[in-house]
Amino acid sequence: MILEEGDVLLRPLSIKDTDFLLGIRNDLEFADEFFSDPPSYDFAHNSWLQSAAKNNIELIIEFKSERAGQIRLTDIDYRHQKAQFGIMLARSFQGKGIAFDSSSIFFEYVFRNLPINKIYLELFANNSPAMRLYEKLGFIEEGHLRQEYFKRGEFKDTIRMSVLREEWEKTR
Ligand SMILES: CC(C)(COP(=O)(O)OP(=O)(O)OC[C@H]1O[C@@H](n2cnc3c(N)ncnc32)[C@H](O)[C@@H]1OP(=O)(O)O)[C@@H](O)C(=O)NCCC(=O)NCCS
């Protein structure tokens, strides 16, 4: 499965992408935005990949044929037609609209082709680049979870957001 539009291409994650992904995951500047703490290890990543391949949609974002990041759907629940969304970009690819374009291409595929009615996510309340991206994509806040995670010596609030298929279709 390859999704392509303009300079953005989304393709299945491969074992050859491990070093690239761990480079982002182990970047301490981002560590505050991820729920899991570094370090991430290649052997753990590769055994996770086995189950991820069965249960999730895990794609690599390429921009002008260069690896730029990862985009994913996890916790796919066909009974209730909902799934959780995640995205991350390597630092040099941020702030260029690549996350917005990749998400738009991905949601178009998901809502048109899969029995998914709702895409949801959780982010730290102070992650403003992510919040701006999700708002622009049409996500709506549905909950504020107080002191949900403990990171670097402090409790952090998280926000849960979602977008429904009918909302997505209206913005197209
Ligand atoms: C969250 C993350 C993916 C956002 O990436 P980004 O590069 O800032 O996102 P983009 O540039 O594609 O989109 C956001 C901006 O582009 C704008 N944009 C780009 N194309 C657009 C379009 N066609 N229409 C509307 N808006 C558009 C957005 O409005 C927004 O602008 P603003 O920040 O000036 O308000 C990135 O910061 C990241 O990887 N962070 C680390 C990991 C992380 O935090 N992941 C989320 C965990 S929940």
Ligand as a Chemical Component Dictionary entry (heavy atoms), coordinates in Angstrom:
data_LIG
# 
_chem_comp.id                   LIG 
_chem_comp.type                 NON-POLYMER 
_chem_comp.pdbx_formal_charge   0 
_chem_comp.three_letter_code    LIG 
# 
loop_
_chem_comp_atom.comp_id 
_chem_comp_atom.atom_id 
_chem_comp_atom.alt_atom_id 
_chem_comp_atom.type_symbol 
_chem_comp_atom.charge 
_chem_comp_atom.model_Cartn_x 
_chem_comp_atom.model_Cartn_y 
_chem_comp_atom.model_Cartn_z 
_chem_comp_atom.pdbx_ordinal 
LIG C1  C1  C 0 3.418  17.298 15.889 1  
LIG C2  C2  C 0 4.224  17.440 14.619 2  
LIG C3  C3  C 0 4.057  16.184 13.759 3  
LIG C4  C4  C 0 3.700  18.671 13.864 4  
LIG O1  O1  O 0 4.498  18.855 12.737 5  
LIG P1  P1  P 0 4.639  20.236 11.957 6  
LIG O2  O2  O 0 5.748  20.068 11.001 7  
LIG O3  O3  O 0 4.683  21.353 12.932 8  
LIG O4  O4  O 0 3.254  20.296 11.205 9  
LIG P2  P2  P 0 2.891  21.011 9.845  10 
LIG O5  O5  O 0 3.929  22.026 9.477  11 
LIG O6  O6  O 0 2.516  20.049 8.775  12 
LIG O7  O7  O 0 1.463  21.634 10.212 13 
LIG C5  C5  C 0 1.301  22.484 11.146 14 
LIG C6  C6  C 0 1.309  23.868 10.548 15 
LIG O8  O8  O 0 1.230  23.873 9.118  16 
LIG C7  C7  C 0 -0.002 24.508 8.682  17 
LIG N1  N1  N 0 -0.496 23.940 7.421  18 
LIG C8  C8  C 0 0.282  23.349 6.548  19 
LIG N2  N2  N 0 -0.413 23.009 5.425  20 
LIG C9  C9  C 0 -1.691 23.402 5.612  21 
LIG C10 C10 C 0 -2.866 23.372 4.782  22 
LIG N3  N3  N 0 -2.866 22.860 3.543  23 
LIG N4  N4  N 0 -4.007 23.858 5.294  24 
LIG C11 C11 C 0 -4.024 24.372 6.517  25 
LIG N5  N5  N 0 -2.938 24.451 7.326  26 
LIG C12 C12 C 0 -1.768 23.988 6.884  27 
LIG C13 C13 C 0 -0.805 24.331 9.866  28 
LIG O9  O9  O 0 -1.823 25.247 9.901  29 
LIG C14 C14 C 0 0.177  24.617 10.980 30 
LIG O10 O10 O 0 0.555  25.995 10.991 31 
LIG P3  P3  P 0 0.895  26.854 12.269 32 
LIG O11 O11 O 0 1.805  26.014 13.120 33 
LIG O12 O12 O 0 1.615  27.988 11.636 34 
LIG O13 O13 O 0 -0.380 27.215 12.912 35 
LIG C15 C15 C 0 5.737  17.669 14.914 36 
LIG O14 O14 O 0 5.865  18.814 15.703 37 
LIG C16 C16 C 0 6.413  16.504 15.606 38 
LIG O15 O15 O 0 6.775  15.507 14.980 39 
LIG N6  N6  N 0 6.621  16.637 16.945 40 
LIG C17 C17 C 0 7.251  15.608 17.742 41 
LIG C18 C18 C 0 6.341  14.403 17.921 42 
LIG C19 C19 C 0 4.991  14.775 18.451 43 
LIG O16 O16 O 0 4.859  15.650 19.288 44 
LIG N7  N7  N 0 3.982  14.067 17.955 45 
LIG C20 C20 C 0 2.611  14.259 18.405 46 
LIG C21 C21 C 0 2.410  13.521 19.677 47 
LIG S1  S1  S 0 0.696  13.582 20.149 48 
# 
loop_
_chem_comp_bond.comp_id 
_chem_comp_bond.atom_id_1 
_chem_comp_bond.atom_id_2 
_chem_comp_bond.value_order 
_chem_comp_bond.pdbx_ordinal 
LIG C1  C2  SING 1  
LIG C2  C3  SING 2  
LIG C2  C4  SING 3  
LIG C2  C15 SING 4  
LIG C4  O1  SING 5  
LIG O1  P1  SING 6  
LIG P1  O2  DOUB 7  
LIG P1  O3  SING 8  
LIG P1  O4  SING 9  
LIG O4  P2  SING 10 
LIG P2  O5  DOUB 11 
LIG P2  O6  SING 12 
LIG P2  O7  SING 13 
LIG O7  C5  SING 14 
LIG C5  C6  SING 15 
LIG C6  O8  SING 16 
LIG C6  C14 SING 17 
LIG O8  C7  SING 18 
LIG C7  N1  SING 19 
LIG C7  C13 SING 20 
LIG N1  C8  SING 21 
LIG N1  C12 SING 22 
LIG C8  N2  DOUB 23 
LIG N2  C9  SING 24 
LIG C9  C10 SING 25 
LIG C9  C12 DOUB 26 
LIG C10 N3  SING 27 
LIG C10 N4  DOUB 28 
LIG N4  C11 SING 29 
LIG C11 N5  DOUB 30 
LIG N5  C12 SING 31 
LIG C13 O9  SING 32 
LIG C13 C14 SING 33 
LIG C14 O10 SING 34 
LIG O10 P3  SING 35 
LIG P3  O11 DOUB 36 
LIG P3  O12 SING 37 
LIG P3  O13 SING 38 
LIG C15 O14 SING 39 
LIG C15 C16 SING 40 
LIG C16 O15 DOUB 41 
LIG C16 N6  SING 42 
LIG N6  C17 SING 43 
LIG C17 C18 SING 44 
LIG C18 C19 SING 45 
LIG C19 O16 DOUB 46 
LIG C19 N7  SING 47 
LIG N7  C20 SING 48 
LIG C20 C21 SING 49 
LIG C21 S1  SING 50 
# 
